[in-house]
C-alpha cells in the first residue's frame, strides 16, 4: 500500500481522526480504553474492519511505547524479568492477528459492534483494578500462559480494553499494587501491539496516513493526560467510552440491511438480562 496515499480519506476526515487520536491518548492516560474511541472512528471513516483493526494497532503502538519506555527508564519495571510474559503475550497476539485476517469481512463487520457493546458494558460493571483485593493467586509462569497468551490473543484479534484487562489481571492474579500493575501492563500492551502490527503489516491492511496521523495525536494526548491531575477523572471518562461505542454501533445497525447485527445485539442483551 502506498505510504503517501490518503486512501480516499478527505482532509476533514483525517483531521477528525487526528482529534480522536489526541482524545484517545488523553483518555488512555487517565482511565484506559482509548481503543473504544479510535476503532469506532476508523470504522466511521469508511475503513474496512480489517483495515480498522490494523490501522488501530499503528496508532496505539505510539502511546504504549511511550508509556512503557517511561516506566522502564524510571525503574518501575524491568522487561528482562518479564521474559516469559512478553513471549506468551507476543505469541497470543500474533495468533489473534493471523486469525482475524482470515475471517470474512462481512462477519467482522457484524461481530465488531457486538464486541464493542460487550466491552463497554464490561467496563461499566467491572471494578477498577485498584478496587480488587491484592492477593497473589498464581505464579508468574502460569500468569504468562493464562493472562499473557489469552489477553494477547484478544488484543491481536480485537483490542479495545486490553490495558484494563492486563491491569486487573496483574492485581487480581499476582497481587500487584496499581502502580506496579500499570507499569507492567504498558510493557505487555506494547508487546501485543507490536506483534499484531507485524502480522497486519504482512497482510497489507494498514492505512498508513490515518495510522501515523492518529499516532501523533495519541502521543500528544498521552502527554497531556499524564500531566493532568483530575479528581474522579475516570468517572467522567468511562461513560464517554460507552457513549462512543454505542454511537458507532447505532450507525452500523442503521446500515445493516440484512439485520445480522440487530439479531446479534438482541442475543447479547438477552444474555445480560
N, C-alpha and C positions, 0 to 999 in steps of 0.2 A: 504493500500500500504506500502511496506517495506521502512522504513525511509532510510535505507542504500543501497537500490538498486539504481544502476546507470540508471535503466530504459532503458537499451540498449544504453546509450549515451557514446560515446568514450571519452577518456580523452581530446583529442584535441577539441572536441565539447564543453565539459564542460569548457575548457579554453577560448574558444570563447565566451561562454555565460557570463563568469565572466568579460571578457573585455567589452562586450556590457553593462553589468550592471554598470561597472565603468564609461563608457562614458555616459550612460543614467542619472546616478546620477549627473554628471558634467553638462550635458545639462539642466536637470531639475532645477538646482540651478541658471542657467543663464537665461533661456528662457521658461522653462516648456516644456511639451510634450515629456518627455523621453519614454513614453509608445509607441510612434511611432517607437522607436528603439527596445525596449525589446520584444514586442509582435511579430513583424515580425521575430526576431531572434529565438524565441521559435518555431514558425511555421517552420522556415527553418531547425531547428534541428530535425524535424520529429515528434514533439508532435502533438496530435490531437487538433482540435480547442478548445474543452472544456478543455483539459489539459493545453493548452497555456494560455487561459484566467484565469484559476485557479492558475497556477504557477506564472503568471504575478502579481497576487494580493499578493503573498507571498513576492516577491522581492520589489514591490512598497510600501508595508507597512513599510519597513525599513526606506526609505527616508522620507515618510510623517510623521512617528512617530518622527523621529529625529528633523525635522523642527518644527513640532507642539510643541514638548517639549521645544525647544529653545525659540520660541516666547512666550510660556506661562511663562517660567521662567524669561524672560526679561520683563514681564509685558505688552507685546504688545497686548495680547488677554486674555480674561477671559472666559474659556469654560462654567462656570456656567451661564453666561449671554447669552449663545448661546443654551440653553437647547432645545428650540423649533426647531431651525435649525438642531441641532445634531440629534434629534429624527426623524424629517422628512427625513433627509439625510440617516440615518440608515435604515429606512423603505423602502425608494425608492431603495436603493442599494440592500437590501435583496430580494426585489421582482424581480429586474433585474437579480440577480444571480440565483434565482429559475427558472425563465422563460427560461434563456439561456441554462440551463442544460436539459430542456425538449425538446429542438429543435433537429431535426435530424442533425447528424454530417455533412452529405453531404451539407445540407442547410447552415450550419455555414461556411463550407469551401468556399462556393460560395459567401456568403454575406460579409465575413470579408475583402477581398481585396477591395470591393466596398466601405465599410466603411472607410478603410484606405485611399483610394484615396480622398473620400469626406472630411475627416478631414484634410488631407494635403492641399487640395485646400482652405478649410475654413480658415486655419491658415495663408495661404498666402495672402488672400484678406481682412481678418478682421483687424480692427485697434487693436493695443495693448491696454491693459487696461488703461494705463496711458494717452492715447490719447483721451479718451472718456470724454465728458463733465460730471463733477461730480455734478449731481443734484439728490436728493432723489426723487424717483417716487412712491414708495410703502412702506408700513410699514413692520416691521421686521417679523410679523406673516405671512403676505402674501408672503414675500420673502421665508420664511421657507417652505410654502406649494408649491410654484411655483418652485423656484430655487433649494431648498433643495431636495424636492422629485423628481423633474424632472432630475436634473443633477446627483443626487444619483442613480436613476434608470439607467441612461446611464452608469455610472461607473460600476455598478453591471453587466450590460449586455455586455459592451464592454470595455471602459476605457480610451484609449488614448485621451489626450487633456482635461481631466476633470479639472485639475488645472487651465488651461487657461479659461475654461468656468466659473468656480466659480469666478475667479478674475474679469472677465469682468462683471459678474452679480453683484458683490458687488459694483463695481464702477458705473455702469450704472443704477442700480436699487436703491441702498441705498446711493449713493453719497460718498462712502468711498474714501480716497486717496489711492494711490497704495500701500504704506507701510502697512496701516491698512487692505486693501483688501487682501494682500498677507498673513498676519498673520492669518486672519480668514479663508482664503482658505485652509491653511495647516491643520487646525483643522477639517474642513469638509471633506477634501480629505482623511485624516487618518480615519475618521468615516466611509466613504463609502468603503474604502479599507478593514477595519476590518469586516464590515457587510458582504461584498461579500465573504471574505476569510472564514468566519464561515460557510456559506452555501455551498461554494465549498468544504470545508473540509468534511462536511456531505455527499456530493456527491461522495467523494473518487477520485476526478480528479487531485489532486495536485501531481506533481513530485517534491518531497522534495529536492532531491540533487540539481537539477537545480535551484529551487526557493531560497534556502538558500545561495547557492554559488553566485547567481546574487545579492541577498540581501546584502551580504558582499561587493561586488563590488559597489553596489549602494550607500551604506553608505560612503565608501571611496571617491567615485566620488563626492558625495554631499559636503563633507568636502572640497575637493579641489576647487569645483566650488564656494563655499561660500567665500573662501579666495581670489579668483581671481577677480581682478578688470580690466575688459577688455572693452575698449570703443567699442561700437557697437557690443558687443558680440552676441546679439540676431539676428542681421542682418546676422551673419555668421551661426548661429545655425539653424535658420528656414529653409533655403534651404537644409541643411543636413537632417533634418527630412523628408522633402518632398522626397528627393532622396531615403532615406531608405524605405519609404512607396511604392514608385513606383518600387523599385528594387524587393521587395518581391511580389508585385502584378504581375510583369513581370514573375517571377518564377512560380507562381501559375497558371497564364494564360497559360504558356508554357506547363504545365502538365494537363491542363483542357481538357480532351479528348472529353467531351460532349459539350463543348462550352458554358456552362451556364454563366461562369464568363465574357467571352468576350461580350455576349449579355447584361449582366447587366451593365458592364462598358460603353458599347456603349450607353445604355439608359441614364446613368448618364451624359455622355459627351453631349448628345443631349439636356438634361435638362439645363445644364450650358450654352450651346450655345444659 
